[in-house]
Amino acid sequence: MKLQAHYYRQFDADYSLDVPAEGYGGWGTAEIEIAPERTALVVMHAWDTGTPERYPGWWRAVEYMPRAQAILREVMPPLLEAVRACGLRLFHVVGGGDYYRRLPGHAFARSLAGPAPAHPECMEADESLRRLQAFRAAHVFVGAHNEDDVSRGFRALDFAAEARPVGDEPIAENGHELFALCRHFGVNHLVYAGFAINWCLLLSPGGMHEMAARGVMCSALRQAVTAVENKETARYELCKEIALWRVALAFGFVFDVDEFIRALRIGTAIG
């Protein structure tokens, strides 16, 4: 399957310039060929996060929720329809609750993966560490006045309606299960959509860092992701831009959703 891919040329620095990195080639676009039978779309942490009226503290702490909801309404339905229609593999990566554990797709992934490896040994927190953690919780994220709403939101966590698995679509809650799915179906290239590109999609269980360490190429769909932004970056979504650069530099490619859908629709059905 041929499609346009965005890549980043991180060479050559030009030391005749005031800023040598400005000599880099930067973003480029090329037609590449991917093997659809070796590729899967991953929808990660596409949660129903309620409304600002229901969880005001959660929405105060997580400012990307309106952008995520717009993506769920406008981008996910045609994307998932095209993926399902052509037979491309579709994996769901979950976390944050138990809303998925009774679904057949998760039972399938667990049966393939077997027991999860033991967690690394952790440092036991003493009083000094607990004080530092408490300071960060109050002053960095999420803020003491928001904690109750965030906890209530996670207790009621569920798939967003637009991204709910259909039938027995596989569901993984960690990299151990996601790799088992990849190995079972012969997938070596994961294309990620979901929230957030610079946080969960990179570093949460089943994210790009974990899967790349297992030899899987990881790419992203620009219009199907958003990022955790801060006061200084949110207006121009600069953290999203940096995260997409990081994906292109360290993990795989960046694709446009419309181009991805077009390539799926003109290709033959995938067995």
C-alpha positions as CSV (number, residue, x, y, z in Angstrom):
1,M,0.0,0.0,0.0
2,K,1.5,3.3,-1.1
3,L,0.9,6.5,0.8
4,Q,2.5,9.9,1.5
5,A,4.6,9.9,4.7
6,H,6.2,12.8,6.5
7,Y,9.7,12.2,7.8
8,Y,12.3,14.5,9.4
9,R,15.9,15.0,8.1
10,Q,18.0,15.6,11.2
11,F,21.2,16.4,9.2
12,D,23.5,18.3,8.3
13,A,24.2,20.9,10.9
14,D,25.7,24.0,9.3
15,Y,28.4,25.5,11.5
16,S,28.7,28.6,9.3
17,L,25.2,29.6,10.6
18,D,24.6,31.4,13.9
19,V,22.3,28.4,14.8
20,P,23.9,25.3,13.2
21,A,20.7,23.2,13.5
22,E,19.0,25.6,11.0
23,G,21.0,23.7,8.4
24,Y,19.1,20.5,8.9
25,G,16.8,19.4,6.1
26,G,13.8,19.4,8.3
27,W,10.4,18.0,7.3
28,G,10.0,16.2,4.1
29,T,7.3,14.2,2.3
30,A,7.8,11.1,0.3
31,E,5.6,8.3,-1.1
32,I,6.5,5.1,0.8
33,E,5.1,1.6,0.6
34,I,3.9,-0.2,3.7
35,A,2.7,-3.8,4.0
36,P,-0.9,-3.6,5.2
37,E,-0.8,-7.2,6.4
38,R,2.1,-6.2,8.7
39,T,0.5,-3.0,9.8
40,A,-2.2,-2.2,12.5
41,L,-3.9,1.0,13.7
42,V,-3.6,1.4,17.4
43,V,-6.3,3.5,19.2
44,M,-4.9,4.4,22.6
45,H,-6.6,5.9,25.6
46,A,-9.6,7.2,23.6
47,W,-11.6,7.7,26.8
48,D,-15.0,9.2,27.6
49,T,-14.0,11.9,29.9
50,G,-17.4,13.3,30.5
51,T,-18.1,17.0,30.5
52,P,-16.8,20.1,32.3
53,E,-20.0,20.2,34.2
54,R,-19.6,16.6,35.5
55,Y,-15.9,16.7,36.2
56,P,-14.8,20.4,36.4
57,G,-11.6,19.7,38.2
58,W,-10.5,17.1,35.7
59,W,-11.1,19.5,32.8
60,R,-9.3,22.3,34.6
61,A,-6.2,20.1,35.0
62,V,-6.4,18.5,31.5
63,E,-6.9,21.3,29.0
64,Y,-6.6,19.2,25.9
65,M,-10.0,17.5,26.5
66,P,-11.9,19.8,24.1
67,R,-9.4,19.0,21.3
68,A,-9.6,15.3,22.1
69,Q,-13.4,15.4,21.9
70,A,-13.3,17.2,18.6
71,I,-11.0,14.5,17.2
72,L,-13.4,11.8,18.6
73,R,-16.4,13.4,16.9
74,E,-14.8,14.4,13.6
75,V,-11.7,12.3,12.9
76,M,-12.2,8.9,14.5
77,P,-15.5,7.8,12.8
78,P,-14.3,8.0,9.2
79,L,-10.9,6.7,10.2
80,L,-12.2,3.6,12.0
81,E,-14.8,3.0,9.3
82,A,-12.1,2.9,6.6
83,V,-9.9,0.7,8.7
84,R,-12.7,-1.8,9.4
85,A,-14.0,-1.8,5.8
86,C,-10.6,-2.7,4.3
87,G,-9.7,-5.3,7.0
88,L,-6.6,-3.5,8.4
89,R,-5.8,-4.8,11.9
90,L,-7.2,-2.6,14.6
91,F,-5.9,-2.8,18.2
92,H,-7.2,-0.9,21.2
93,V,-4.7,0.0,24.0
94,V,-6.4,0.8,27.3
95,G,-5.6,1.8,30.8
96,G,-6.8,3.7,33.8
97,G,-9.5,1.4,35.0
98,D,-11.2,-2.0,34.4
99,Y,-13.8,-0.9,31.8
100,Y,-12.4,-3.3,29.2
101,R,-11.7,-6.4,31.2
102,R,-15.0,-8.2,30.4
103,L,-14.7,-7.7,26.7
104,P,-13.8,-10.6,24.4
105,G,-11.0,-8.7,22.8
106,H,-9.2,-8.3,26.0
107,A,-9.7,-11.9,27.0
108,F,-8.1,-12.9,23.7
109,A,-5.1,-10.7,24.2
110,R,-4.5,-12.0,27.7
111,S,-4.8,-15.6,26.5
112,L,-2.1,-14.9,23.8
113,A,0.2,-13.0,26.2
114,G,0.1,-15.3,29.2
115,P,1.1,-13.9,32.7
116,A,2.6,-10.5,32.6
117,P,6.3,-10.2,33.7
118,A,7.0,-9.1,37.3
119,H,7.1,-5.4,37.8
120,P,10.5,-3.9,38.5
121,E,11.4,-3.6,42.2
122,C,10.4,-0.1,43.4
123,M,11.9,2.1,46.0
124,E,9.9,2.3,49.2
125,A,8.7,5.8,49.9
126,D,9.8,7.3,53.2
127,E,8.4,10.4,54.9
128,S,10.7,12.8,53.0
129,L,9.7,11.4,49.6
130,R,6.0,11.5,50.5
131,R,6.4,15.2,51.4
132,L,7.9,15.9,48.0
133,Q,5.2,13.9,46.3
134,A,2.5,15.8,48.2
135,F,4.1,19.1,47.2
136,R,4.1,18.1,43.5
137,A,0.5,16.9,43.7
138,A,-0.6,20.3,45.2
139,H,1.6,22.6,43.2
140,V,2.3,20.8,39.8
141,F,-0.5,18.5,38.8
142,V,-3.5,18.1,39.4
143,G,-4.0,20.6,42.2
144,A,-5.6,19.7,45.5
145,H,-9.0,21.2,44.6
146,N,-9.1,19.1,41.4
147,E,-8.2,15.7,42.9
148,D,-11.7,14.6,43.8
149,D,-13.1,15.2,40.3
150,V,-10.1,13.4,38.7
151,S,-10.6,10.4,40.9
152,R,-14.3,10.3,40.2
153,G,-13.6,10.5,36.4
154,F,-11.2,7.6,36.5
155,R,-13.6,5.5,38.6
156,A,-16.2,5.9,35.9
157,L,-13.8,5.6,33.0
158,D,-15.0,4.0,29.7
159,F,-14.3,4.0,26.0
160,A,-15.5,7.1,24.1
161,A,-18.5,6.0,22.1
162,E,-16.8,6.9,18.8
163,A,-13.8,4.6,19.6
164,R,-15.5,1.7,21.3
165,P,-14.2,-1.7,20.1
166,V,-16.6,-3.6,17.8
167,G,-17.1,-7.3,18.3
168,D,-13.9,-9.1,19.3
169,E,-11.4,-6.4,18.2
170,P,-8.2,-7.0,20.2
171,I,-7.7,-5.0,23.4
172,A,-4.3,-4.7,25.1
173,E,-3.7,-3.1,28.5
174,N,0.1,-3.1,28.3
175,G,3.1,-3.7,26.0
176,H,3.2,-7.4,27.0
177,E,-0.2,-8.0,25.6
178,L,0.2,-5.6,22.6
179,F,3.4,-7.4,21.6
180,A,1.6,-10.8,21.8
181,L,-1.0,-9.4,19.4
182,C,1.7,-8.2,17.0
183,R,3.4,-11.5,17.1
184,H,0.2,-13.5,16.6
185,F,-0.9,-11.4,13.6
186,G,2.5,-10.8,12.2
187,V,2.3,-7.0,12.7
188,N,5.6,-5.1,12.8
189,H,4.3,-1.5,12.2
190,L,1.9,0.2,14.6
191,V,0.2,3.5,13.6
192,Y,-1.0,5.3,16.6
193,A,-4.1,7.5,17.2
194,G,-5.4,8.8,20.5
195,F,-4.4,10.9,23.5
196,A,-1.9,12.2,24.2
197,I,0.9,12.0,21.7
198,N,3.6,13.4,24.0
199,W,2.5,11.5,27.1
200,C,0.5,8.2,27.0
201,L,1.3,7.4,23.4
202,L,5.0,7.7,24.0
203,L,5.5,6.4,27.5
204,S,2.4,4.6,29.0
205,P,2.2,0.8,28.9
206,G,1.8,-0.2,25.2
207,G,3.2,3.1,24.0
208,M,5.8,3.8,21.4
209,H,8.9,3.7,23.7
210,E,8.0,0.2,24.9
211,M,7.0,-1.2,21.5
212,A,10.0,0.2,19.7
213,A,12.2,-1.5,22.3
214,R,10.6,-4.8,21.1
215,G,11.5,-4.1,17.4
216,V,8.1,-2.7,16.3
217,M,8.0,0.5,14.1
218,C,5.7,3.1,15.6
219,S,4.1,5.9,13.5
220,A,1.4,8.5,14.2
221,L,-1.6,10.1,12.5
222,R,-1.3,13.9,12.8
223,Q,-5.0,14.8,12.9
224,A,-5.9,11.9,15.2
225,V,-3.7,12.9,18.1
226,T,-3.4,15.9,20.4
227,A,-0.8,16.7,23.1
228,V,-0.5,17.8,26.7
229,E,0.3,21.5,26.4
230,N,1.3,24.1,28.9
231,K,0.6,27.8,29.3
232,E,3.4,28.8,27.0
233,T,2.7,26.3,24.2
234,A,-1.0,25.8,24.1
235,R,-2.0,28.6,21.7
236,Y,0.1,27.1,18.9
237,E,0.1,23.5,20.1
238,L,3.9,23.5,20.1
239,C,4.1,20.4,22.3
240,K,2.2,18.4,19.6
241,E,4.6,19.6,17.0
242,I,7.6,18.6,19.1
243,A,6.1,15.2,19.8
244,L,5.4,14.6,16.1
245,W,9.0,15.5,15.3
246,R,10.1,13.0,18.0
247,V,8.0,10.3,16.5
248,A,9.5,11.0,13.0
249,L,13.0,11.1,14.4
250,A,13.0,8.2,16.9
251,F,10.1,5.8,16.0
252,G,8.6,5.9,12.5
253,F,6.6,8.2,10.3
254,V,3.8,10.8,10.5
255,F,0.8,10.3,8.3
256,D,-2.1,12.6,7.5
257,V,-5.5,11.0,8.2
258,D,-7.0,11.9,4.9
259,E,-4.1,10.4,3.0
260,F,-4.2,7.3,5.2
261,I,-7.9,6.8,4.5
262,R,-7.4,7.4,0.8
263,A,-4.7,4.8,0.6
264,L,-6.9,2.3,2.4
265,R,-9.9,2.9,0.1
266,I,-8.0,2.5,-3.1
267,G,-6.1,-0.5,-1.9
268,T,-7.5,-4.0,-2.1
269,A,-9.1,-5.6,0.8
270,I,-6.6,-7.0,3.3
271,G,-6.9,-10.7,4.2
